Amino acid sequence: MTLAASQPTNHLDSADLRFNFKSAELTSHLRQATKRALTGYWTIHFEAADDREAAQWVLCLLNGQLVFSGAEVPTCQHFIEVMLRFSGLRKGKLGPHLKALKSAGLLPQDLQLKQTLRQLVVAGVVTLAEIEQAFHTYFLNVLDQYLLDSTDGSAFFTPYPQFEDYIPFDGFEVNSMLLESIRRRVEWATHRQYIPTLSTTLTLADREGPGKKLQENQWQTLKNLIQDGNNIVEIAQSMGKDSLMVAKSFSALIQQDIIQVQGCKSDRPSGIVQGSSEIPEIYIVDDSPVLVRQFRTLLEHWGYIVHASHESVNAVSQLAQVVPRVIFLDINMPEVSGFDLIKKIRREPDLAQIPLVMLTAEKSVSNQWRAQWASCKFLAKPRSAEDVPEFRQELRDILRELAPLSSDLLV
């Protein structure tokens, strides 16, 4: 990351700067809508649904890079609050420095923020890496909050060249952040039984009951964090921590009845974790790290969540933890071949009905016949660059049939 330098703003036709979306389509729409090097902000309106009120989310871009995300267009104060709050900066010299400026009423105005941060970096008060880590964690928290369970809604883009004057850094590649958010949904799903939604409010158990398990300082720390029935996002933001990491810790405390779940707040998107139902999950078992990496990159670009294993021996137990929409299997693998693996998968009740696709570099009649006999589809790996377009087309056709995306981006 570098501190932002001014660049000319794109002048755009407004025709493509708005869209409507269904709840499961928002991530796909955003991946398409943010491909252009825009400077301004997307305003996303979420419709009211069930017990959730209508809500607004703002996604700010500088030359196509993500530079802020929240409920409103940021000012200088928003950036300072993030830098003061998140742990990577709070433990260093920047926190006391900015707090001193704040107490003296000398915080920089919007147009001075970029210059002030440059001076702090040069003076060694803060590093660019610390700034990057703080905002990376903050952005992931906000993306989780709004994307894990968005309602239907609409979005429109507003050009805002003023960002070039005061946004203090270049920002993050939007598609990479969205893909990282997609991958996090798999982990969020493992905590859903304890924290059903990101807006689930939490309370502390009675001190004389399960709370006895904690030392007094631990109890007081939790009491301060959970005051007023905060939810997991609010707790994580107050700590300056990754909300997913906080959820992992709190899930353990919920299992011990030290923390109790009280329900959902209705003044923001609920954040219900539904990674597997919203975005299809695909699993590939292949002993070639190169092929797996290329396969993962391609399918994640298309909008899928991809899991992989290089070892066929432990593949079945790993598959059982994910239960993907489609499984791709290499035929020729050491120890356990693809055809032997089919037999093992078909014996597992939770996996038996999942569509299987056999992968092989040998496009022989016998392999195709064996795949059909095993009720599998067959996909030949590309042997040369000339074979890649045909492979991609066949792969697209298979995925459209077996695991269609809510918004078709298989291009």
C-alpha positions in Angstrom: 0.0 0.0 0.0 1.1 3.6 -0.7 -0.3 6.9 0.3 -2.7 8.1 -2.3 -1.5 10.3 -5.1 -4.0 12.4 -7.1 -5.1 10.9 -10.5 -7.6 12.1 -13.0 -11.2 11.0 -12.3 -13.0 9.0 -14.9 -16.0 10.7 -16.6 -18.7 8.1 -17.0 -22.1 7.6 -18.5 -24.6 7.2 -15.7 -26.4 4.3 -17.5 -24.3 1.5 -15.9 -24.0 3.1 -12.5 -27.1 1.5 -10.8 -28.6 -1.9 -10.4 -31.2 -3.8 -8.5 -30.3 -7.1 -6.8 -31.8 -10.1 -5.1 -30.4 -11.0 -1.7 -28.0 -13.7 -3.0 -26.8 -11.7 -5.9 -25.2 -8.7 -4.3 -21.6 -10.0 -4.2 -21.7 -11.0 -7.8 -23.2 -7.6 -8.8 -20.5 -5.8 -6.9 -17.7 -7.8 -8.5 -19.0 -6.7 -11.9 -19.8 -3.1 -10.9 -16.4 -2.3 -9.4 -14.3 -3.5 -12.3 -14.0 0.0 -13.7 -11.5 2.5 -12.2 -14.2 4.7 -10.6 -13.8 7.4 -8.0 -16.9 7.9 -5.9 -19.2 5.7 -3.8 -21.8 3.0 -4.2 -24.9 3.5 -2.1 -26.6 0.2 -1.4 -30.1 0.2 0.0 -31.4 -2.9 1.7 -35.2 -3.4 1.8 -36.9 -4.2 5.0 -37.6 -7.9 5.5 -39.2 -9.8 8.4 -37.9 -8.2 11.6 -35.2 -6.2 9.9 -35.6 -2.5 9.0 -34.4 -1.0 5.8 -30.6 -0.1 5.9 -28.0 1.7 3.9 -24.4 0.7 3.1 -21.8 2.9 1.4 -18.8 1.4 -0.5 -16.2 4.1 -1.4 -13.7 3.8 -4.3 -10.6 5.8 -5.3 -9.5 4.9 -8.8 -11.4 1.6 -8.5 -9.8 0.7 -5.2 -11.7 0.1 -2.0 -10.9 3.0 0.4 -13.8 3.0 2.9 -16.9 1.1 3.8 -19.6 1.9 6.2 -23.0 3.5 6.8 -22.1 6.9 5.3 -19.5 8.8 3.2 -16.4 9.1 5.4 -14.8 12.2 6.7 -11.4 12.7 8.2 -12.8 11.7 11.6 -13.9 8.3 10.3 -10.3 7.4 9.2 -8.8 8.6 12.5 -11.4 6.5 14.5 -10.4 3.4 12.6 -6.7 4.0 13.2 -7.2 4.7 16.9 -9.4 1.7 17.4 -7.6 -1.2 15.6 -5.0 -3.0 17.6 -2.1 -2.8 15.1 -2.1 1.0 15.5 -3.3 1.3 19.1 -0.3 -0.6 20.4 2.1 1.7 18.6 2.9 5.3 18.8 0.1 6.6 16.6 -2.7 6.1 19.2 -1.2 8.4 21.9 -0.2 10.9 19.2 -3.7 11.2 17.7 -5.3 11.2 21.1 -3.1 14.1 22.1 -4.1 16.0 18.9 -7.8 15.2 19.6 -7.6 16.5 23.2 -6.0 19.7 22.0 -8.6 20.2 19.3 -5.9 19.9 16.6 -7.1 17.0 14.6 -6.5 17.6 10.9 -9.5 18.6 8.7 -10.3 16.5 5.6 -7.9 18.3 3.3 -5.1 18.0 5.7 -5.4 14.3 6.5 -3.2 13.1 3.7 -0.5 15.5 4.6 -0.7 14.7 8.3 -0.3 11.0 7.7 2.6 11.5 5.4 4.3 13.4 8.2 3.6 10.7 10.7 5.0 8.0 8.4 8.2 10.0 7.8 8.5 10.7 11.5 8.3 6.9 12.2 5.1 7.3 14.3 3.3 4.8 12.1 4.2 2.6 9.2 2.2 2.0 6.0 2.0 -1.7 6.9 0.2 -0.7 10.2 -2.2 1.5 8.3 -2.9 -1.3 5.8 -3.5 -4.0 8.4 -5.9 -1.8 10.4 -8.1 -1.0 7.4 -7.9 -4.5 6.0 -9.3 -5.9 9.2 -11.9 -3.1 9.5 -13.1 -3.6 5.8 -13.4 -7.4 6.3 -15.6 -6.8 9.4 -17.9 -4.5 7.4 -18.1 -6.7 4.4 -19.1 -9.6 6.6 -21.7 -7.4 8.3 -23.4 -6.4 5.1 -22.8 -9.4 2.8 -23.4 -12.5 4.9 -27.1 -12.1 4.6 -28.2 -9.1 2.5 -31.8 -8.6 1.8 -33.1 -7.5 -1.7 -32.3 -4.0 -2.7 -30.9 -1.5 -5.1 -27.6 0.3 -5.6 -26.4 3.4 -7.4 -23.0 5.1 -7.9 -22.2 8.7 -7.2 -19.0 10.2 -8.6 -17.1 11.9 -5.9 -13.7 13.4 -7.0 -13.2 15.0 -3.6 -11.9 11.6 -2.4 -8.7 12.4 -4.3 -8.1 15.4 -2.0 -8.3 13.6 1.4 -8.3 9.8 1.2 -4.9 9.0 2.7 -4.0 5.8 0.9 -4.5 3.9 -2.4 -6.8 1.3 -0.9 -7.5 -2.4 -1.7 -8.4 -4.3 -4.9 -12.1 -4.7 -4.6 -12.4 -8.1 -6.2 -9.7 -9.6 -3.9 -11.6 -8.3 -0.8 -14.9 -9.7 -2.0 -13.3 -13.1 -2.7 -11.7 -13.1 0.8 -15.1 -12.3 2.2 -16.6 -15.2 0.2 -14.0 -17.6 1.7 -14.7 -16.4 5.2 -18.3 -17.5 4.9 -17.2 -21.1 5.1 -15.7 -20.4 8.5 -18.6 -18.3 9.6 -20.9 -21.3 8.9 -19.1 -23.4 11.5 -20.2 -20.9 14.2 -23.8 -20.5 13.1 -25.1 -22.9 15.7 -23.7 -20.6 18.5 -24.0 -17.2 16.8 -26.9 -17.4 14.4 -26.5 -13.9 13.0 -23.9 -11.1 13.2 -26.6 -9.0 14.9 -27.4 -11.6 17.5 -27.1 -9.8 20.8 -25.0 -11.3 23.6 -25.3 -11.2 27.4 -23.1 -12.4 30.2 -24.2 -15.2 32.4 -24.7 -14.8 36.1 -21.4 -14.3 38.0 -22.5 -16.9 40.6 -23.4 -19.4 37.9 -21.3 -20.3 34.9 -19.3 -17.1 35.4 -17.5 -18.7 38.3 -15.3 -20.4 35.7 -13.6 -17.1 35.0 -11.1 -15.1 37.0 -12.2 -11.7 38.1 -10.2 -9.8 35.5 -11.5 -12.0 32.7 -15.1 -11.5 34.0 -14.7 -7.7 34.0 -13.2 -7.6 30.5 -16.2 -9.6 29.1 -18.6 -7.4 31.1 -17.1 -4.3 29.5 -17.3 -5.8 26.0 -20.8 -7.1 26.3 -22.4 -4.1 28.0 -25.8 -3.0 26.7 -26.2 -6.3 24.8 -23.7 -5.7 22.0 -23.5 -8.0 19.0 -20.4 -9.7 17.7 -19.6 -7.0 15.2 -19.9 -4.2 17.7 -17.7 -6.2 20.1 -15.1 -6.8 17.5 -15.0 -3.2 16.4 -14.6 -2.0 19.9 -11.7 -4.4 20.4 -10.2 -3.5 17.0 -10.2 -7.2 16.1 -11.3 -9.4 13.2 -14.9 -10.2 13.9 -14.4 -13.8 12.7 -11.6 -14.4 15.2 -13.7 -12.9 18.0 -16.6 -15.2 17.0 -14.3 -18.2 17.3 -13.4 -17.2 20.9 -17.0 -16.4 21.8 -18.4 -19.6 20.4 -16.3 -21.5 23.0 -17.7 -19.2 25.8 -21.2 -19.8 24.5 -20.7 -23.5 24.6 -19.7 -23.2 28.3 -22.8 -21.0 29.0 -20.6 -18.2 30.1 -22.1 -16.0 27.3 -25.8 -16.3 26.3 -27.4 -15.5 23.0 -30.4 -13.1 23.2 -31.6 -12.6 19.6 -31.2 -10.1 16.8 -31.2 -6.4 16.6 -33.4 -5.1 13.9 -31.7 -1.8 13.0 -29.1 -3.3 10.6 -28.7 -6.2 8.2 -29.0 -9.4 10.2 -25.9 -11.1 8.9 -27.3 -14.6 8.9 -24.5 -16.9 7.8 -25.6 -18.9 4.8 -22.4 -19.4 2.9 -23.3 -22.8 1.5 -26.8 -21.9 0.3 -25.9 -18.5 -1.2 -22.7 -19.4 -3.1 -22.1 -22.9 -4.3 -19.2 -24.7 -2.8 -17.0 -26.9 -5.1 -14.4 -29.5 -4.0 -11.5 -30.7 -6.1 -9.3 -33.7 -5.2 -6.1 -33.7 -7.4 -2.5 -34.5 -6.5 -1.2 -31.7 -8.8 -0.8 -28.4 -6.8 -0.5 -26.4 -10.1 -3.8 -27.7 -11.4 -5.5 -27.1 -8.1 -4.2 -23.6 -7.9 -5.4 -22.8 -11.5 -8.7 -24.5 -10.9 -9.3 -22.5 -7.7 -8.3 -19.2 -9.2 -10.7 -19.7 -12.2 -13.7 -20.8 -10.1 -13.3 -18.1 -7.5 -13.1 -15.6 -10.3 -16.5 -17.0 -11.5 -17.9 -16.6 -8.0 -17.6 -20.0 -6.4 -16.2 -21.1 -3.0 -13.5 -23.7 -3.7 -12.1 -26.3 -1.4 -9.2 -28.6 -2.4 -7.2 -31.7 -1.3 -4.0 -33.0 -2.7 -4.3 -36.3 -1.0 -6.9 -38.9 -1.9 -6.4 -40.9 1.3 -8.0 -38.4 3.6 -10.3 -36.8 1.1 -13.6 -38.5 2.2 -13.3 -37.2 5.8 -12.5 -33.7 4.5 -15.4 -33.8 2.1 -17.8 -34.8 4.9 -16.9 -31.6 6.7 -17.9 -29.4 3.7 -20.6 -31.4 1.8 -20.0 -29.4 -1.4 -22.4 -29.0 -4.4 -20.1 -30.7 -6.8 -16.9 -32.9 -6.4 -14.1 -33.0 -9.0 -11.8 -36.0 -8.8 -8.6 -36.8 -10.6 -8.6 -40.3 -11.9 -4.9 -41.1 -11.6 -3.7 -40.5 -8.1 -1.3 -42.4 -5.9 -2.5 -44.7 -3.1 -6.3 -44.2 -3.8 -7.4 -43.7 -7.5 -10.3 -41.6 -8.5 -12.4 -44.6 -9.2 -11.6 -46.1 -5.8 -12.5 -42.8 -4.2 -15.9 -42.9 -5.9 -16.7 -46.1 -4.1 -15.8 -44.6 -0.8 -17.9 -41.4 -1.4 -20.9 -43.5 -2.5 -20.8 -45.3 0.8 -21.2 -42.1 2.8 -24.9 -41.2 3.3 -24.2 -37.4 3.4 -22.0 -37.6 0.2 -23.7 -40.3 -1.9 -26.0 -38.0 -3.9 -23.4 -35.3 -4.7 -22.6 -35.0 -8.4 -19.1 -36.3 -9.3 -16.9 -35.1 -12.2 -13.9 -37.2 -13.2 -10.7 -35.3 -14.3 -8.0 -36.9 -16.4 -5.4 -36.0 -18.9 -6.2 -39.2 -20.8 -9.2 -38.6 -23.0 -9.7 -42.3 -23.7 -12.9 -44.1 -24.5 -12.4 -46.5 -21.6 -12.1 -43.7 -19.1 -15.2 -42.0 -20.4 -17.1 -45.3 -20.3 -16.0 -46.0 -16.7 -17.1 -42.4 -15.7 -20.5 -43.0 -17.2 -20.8 -46.4 -15.5 -20.1 -44.8 -12.2 -22.8 -42.2 -12.9 -20.2 -39.4 -13.1 -19.5 -36.7 -15.6 -16.1 -36.7 -17.4 -13.9 -33.7 -18.1 -10.5 -33.9 -19.9 -7.7 -31.7 -18.6 -6.1 -29.4 -21.2 -2.9 -30.8 -22.5 -1.8 -27.6 -24.2 -2.7 -23.9 -24.4 -4.9 -24.7 -27.4 -7.0 -27.0 -25.3 -7.8 -24.4 -22.6 -10.8 -22.7 -24.3 -12.5 -26.0 -24.9 -11.8 -27.0 -21.2 -13.2 -23.8 -19.9 -16.3 -24.1 -22.0 -17.0 -27.7 -20.9 -16.3 -26.7 -17.3 -18.8 -23.8 -17.6 -21.4 -26.1 -19.0 -21.0 -28.6 -16.2 -21.2 -25.9 -13.5 -24.2 -24.3 -15.0 -26.0 -27.6 -14.9 -24.8 -28.9 -11.5 -24.1 -25.7 -9.4 -25.6 -22.6 -11.1 -24.8 -19.3 -9.6 -27.7 -17.0 -8.7 -26.1 -14.4 -11.0 -24.4 -16.1 -14.0 -20.8 -14.7 -14.2 -19.2 -17.7 -16.0 -17.3 -15.6 -18.5 
